[in-house]
Amino acid sequence: MTSKPTEQIAAERDESGDEGSTEQALTPGRVLDHGRYRLLSQAGVDDRCNVQLWRAKDGVLGRDVALTVLVGDRSDSEAASNARRTLERAMHASTFNHIGVARVLDVVTQSSSDPTGVLGIVIAEWTHGTDLLDLVAEGPLPPGTAARLLQPLAAAVEAAHHAGLVLGADHPQRIRVTPDGEIRMAFPGPMAQATSSDDVRGLGSALYLLLTGRWALGPAPEGLPAAPTGPDGNLVAPRTLRPTVPLELSTVAVRALGNPDSTGTTGGVRTGAAVLRVLEQHATFETTSSVGQSGQATESNEVWRREDPKPDQEKRKKLMISVGVLAVATLLVVGWIAASLIGMFTESNSNRGTGQVIGESGNHPEGQPPPGQPSAAATPVKITGGVSFNTSGDADAPARIPNLFDGDPGTWWSTFNYRQQLGPGGISNGTGAVLTLERAAVLREVVINSQSAGTKVEIREVNGTPSMNGKLLGSAVLNAGETPIQIQADSPSQQFLVVITQLVPSNGEFASQINEVTVSGSVA
């Protein structure tokens, strides 16, 4: 259905010279930039600005890279000027690091050995997975899945705009979905005239595409249906095409597009943050299998399920049996507790007057407080604030720290993608957050909700400036879901450090996410 050529690895051959047109010259096996980059397969075409998108092999470092190749007539001053502007913007973005954007590795102008029509190249890290056209080839996604997939890209747009950058996230073949189920800007290099508003419109169109299978921003790529408009010229809302789409998702998709000249909408959403808030409210989090295993996908894999969920009678039957077993077990436990209490009081009455005399020195059993000082029961303690922490000083996603304690496991904070594992020799020994409690308490337990199984986390005392030298209160290797960490604290405190010391490897990189942190303790 897509216009993307079938992806195939090029034969090891070397072509040079400028013969033929650019379209003929840029073929699998061709080498660019003095022979460093060998073209493997074409991933797409952005006809709006004469850009070809390629997967290539870096012959020097032996890794796959994403090439945004700017093509045109070298004698055309306007085309050359636009290419220079795009290359300058891409160079400025090379310092921007975010999980939702492929990192820019290099920017080069045309070389004498390149085909005639090549005006410049933006080289970025390769994003494994598939593009948005393949993702919706069999139909739109469930709304909750669409919202979850798009969150990293929306967060990247927000962060880039705060940094004064424009991503150019407004073309479906420049955006890819990773095997971990996250949408990413894979081919950086915005058009010369692109603005931050174009990024927001790109988010709206990407959401519209995932919800409806139709493209709503400008001419649709070949083979992709265009979004319909009503008799009044307004864009038809996703909820009209598909009633199962929540009203808020449908509204933000249309209003983010917000260009009356091209879509007939009235607008109303101007920032990535506004889109991100709605996505976080409607995202559903379920484990998904790798995109590379899509040929063996099952109905339980939500990313690749094209129909809205239907009631599962078998699961409902199992649930009813489980509830019955749980009810019987509860009655047995209650009966056992009642019997224990009756026995305890009976024994107490029979032994009255023969109790042990405890001296003033406090010969109380180990772990029990002296008379008159009963221990306080551990109760939930609210987290009211938090700031990023990183031993390298470069904080990971500080704007998303509040997601750790917002009471919604559907939102999360995540680290950046690291090229090396944390620890000695890496860029950082630890990354996380300093969390502040509503009031001082002696910590007893910290529960961490995360989908990054295998992440190592430490809970450390904060005494003045937070550091890895603070007293270790507890540690654990996280499971998928909730992981309780027992805390050995001696005194009340109002702050503590949650620090990740080992990330989860994925596709040659390392990253982890935490959805929620809850605390219980004895309030001072």
C-alpha positions, 0 to 999 in steps of 0.5 A, spaced: 500 500 500 505 504 501 510 508 496 516 506 500 520 501 495 521 494 498 527 494 503 533 490 500 540 490 502 544 492 496 550 488 493 557 490 495 559 494 489 562 501 488 559 506 483 562 513 482 561 518 477 555 523 475 552 520 469 545 519 469 539 523 473 539 523 480 533 519 480 537 513 477 544 515 480 541 514 487 540 506 487 542 501 492 549 500 492 551 507 490 556 510 495 556 518 497 561 522 501 567 520 498 565 513 499 563 513 506 556 511 506 553 505 501 546 506 500 542 500 502 535 501 501 530 507 500 526 508 506 521 514 503 521 520 499 519 527 501 517 530 495 515 537 498 522 539 498 526 534 494 528 529 499 530 522 499 530 518 505 535 512 505 538 507 510 545 506 509 552 503 511 557 507 514 563 504 512 568 507 517 564 505 523 561 499 520 554 501 523 547 502 519 545 510 519 539 514 516 541 519 510 536 525 509 539 526 502 537 533 499 537 533 491 536 538 486 539 542 481 546 545 483 545 551 479 538 553 482 540 558 487 534 558 490 534 550 491 542 551 493 539 556 499 534 552 501 539 546 502 544 550 506 538 552 510 536 545 512 543 543 513 544 549 518 538 547 522 540 540 522 547 542 525 544 546 530 540 539 532 546 535 533 546 537 540 539 535 541 538 528 545 531 525 546 528 518 546 523 521 541 528 523 535 534 520 532 540 523 534 544 527 528 551 524 527 553 529 521 552 534 516 555 534 509 555 538 503 555 535 496 562 532 494 565 531 487 564 524 487 557 524 489 551 524 483 550 531 480 543 532 483 546 531 491 546 538 494 547 535 501 546 530 506 544 529 514 546 523 517 543 520 523 543 514 527 538 508 524 532 507 527 530 499 527 522 498 526 517 500 520 514 507 518 507 510 519 505 507 513 506 500 514 504 501 521 497 503 518 497 498 512 492 493 515 487 499 518 488 504 524 490 502 531 486 502 537 485 509 540 489 507 547 495 504 543 495 510 538 496 515 544 501 511 547 505 510 541 505 518 539 507 520 546 515 520 545 514 524 539 510 529 542 515 530 548 520 531 543 517 536 539 515 540 546 523 539 548 525 541 541 521 547 541 523 549 548 530 549 545 529 553 539 529 548 534 524 545 529 524 538 528 520 537 521 516 532 524 510 533 518 511 527 514 509 520 515 516 517 512 520 521 516 517 518 522 518 510 524 516 506 530 521 502 534 521 495 536 519 497 543 513 500 540 515 508 540 514 513 535 520 516 533 523 522 528 527 518 524 530 522 518 531 529 521 532 535 517 526 540 517 524 544 510 528 551 510 521 554 511 518 550 516 516 553 523 514 550 530 507 550 528 509 545 522 511 540 528 505 541 531 501 540 525 505 534 524 503 531 531 496 532 529 496 529 522 500 523 525 495 522 530 489 522 525 493 517 521 494 512 527 486 513 528 483 513 521 489 510 516 488 517 513 493 523 512 491 530 513 496 534 512 497 536 505 498 531 499 498 524 501 503 520 499 502 515 494 497 509 496 495 513 502 488 515 503 487 523 504 483 525 510 476 527 508 472 534 508 465 535 509 461 539 505 463 546 509 470 544 507 472 542 514 476 536 516 472 530 518 473 528 525 476 522 527 470 520 531 466 521 525 469 516 521 470 511 527 466 512 533 470 508 538 475 514 538 475 518 544 472 525 543 478 528 546 483 525 542 479 526 536 479 534 538 486 535 539 488 531 532 483 536 528 485 542 532 493 541 532 492 541 524 489 548 525 491 551 518 484 553 515 488 554 508 489 547 508 485 543 512 478 547 513 479 547 521 479 553 526 485 551 530 486 551 537 492 547 539 499 550 538 504 547 542 507 540 543 505 540 550 498 541 549 498 535 545 502 531 550 497 532 555 491 529 552 495 523 549 498 521 556 490 521 559 488 516 553 494 512 553 494 504 554 500 501 556 500 493 554 506 489 553 508 489 545 512 484 541 517 486 537 516 489 530 521 485 527 516 479 529 510 482 526 509 476 522 508 472 528 504 477 531 498 474 535 491 478 537 494 479 544 499 484 541 496 491 541 500 494 536 498 490 531 491 488 532 487 492 527 480 491 531 477 494 537 478 490 543 472 485 544 469 481 550 473 475 551 468 470 554 474 465 556 478 470 560 471 472 563 470 465 565 477 465 568 476 471 572 469 469 575 473 462 577 479 467 580 474 471 584 470 465 587 477 462 589 479 469 592 473 469 596 473 462 599 481 464 601 479 471 604 473 467 609 479 462 611 484 467 613 478 471 617 476 465 620 484 464 622 485 471 625 478 470 629 481 464 632 488 467 633 485 473 637 480 468 641 486 464 643 490 470 645 485 473 650 484 466 653 491 465 654 492 472 657 487 471 662 489 465 664 496 468 665 494 474 669 498 476 675 504 472 673 507 476 668 515 478 667 517 484 671 521 489 666 526 493 669 527 500 668 533 499 663 528 497 658 529 489 657 524 489 651 525 484 646 529 486 640 526 490 635 520 493 640 520 500 643 521 501 650 514 501 654 510 508 653 513 508 646 509 504 641 512 504 634 508 508 629 504 503 623 507 505 616 502 509 612 502 512 605 506 518 605 504 523 599 510 525 594 509 533 593 515 534 589 521 532 585 527 534 581 532 530 576 538 527 579 544 525 574 552 524 576 554 527 570 550 534 571 546 533 565 539 531 567 534 526 564 527 529 562 527 534 568 520 536 565 517 529 566 519 528 573 512 530 576 509 523 572 513 519 577 508 521 583 502 524 579 498 518 581 497 515 574 501 509 572 499 511 565 504 517 565 512 516 566 519 519 566 524 516 562 532 516 561 535 518 555 538 513 550 545 512 552 550 509 548 554 506 554 551 502 560 551 506 566 557 506 571 565 507 571 567 508 564 560 510 562 557 517 561 554 517 568 554 513 574 547 514 576 540 518 573 534 519 577 530 524 581 530 527 588 523 526 591 520 530 596 515 528 601 509 532 604 512 531 611 518 528 614 517 520 615 521 514 617 521 510 610 519 503 610 517 501 603 518 504 596 514 501 591 516 503 583 512 501 577 516 500 571 515 497 564 523 496 564 524 489 567 532 489 569 533 496 571 537 496 577 535 502 582 537 504 589 534 508 594 539 513 598 538 518 603 539 525 602 543 529 607 544 536 604 546 535 597 544 529 594 549 524 591 551 517 590 555 517 597 548 518 601 546 512 605 544 506 601 537 505 604 534 499 599 535 497 592 532 492 587 532 489 580 525 492 577 520 487 575 515 489 569 509 492 573 510 494 581 517 492 585 516 493 592 523 495 596 524 495 603 527 501 606 532 500 612 531 508 615 533 510 622 531 517 622 525 521 619 527 525 613 523 529 607 527 527 601 530 521 598 534 519 592 531 514 587 537 513 582 538 508 576 544 504 576 543 500 571 539 501 564 536 496 560 539 494 553 535 495 547 538 495 540 545 497 542 543 503 546 541 503 554 534 506 557 529 505 562 523 508 564 519 509 571 511 510 571 510 511 578 513 511 585 509 511 592 512 511 599 510 508 606 513 510 612 512 512 619 510 519 620 515 523 625 
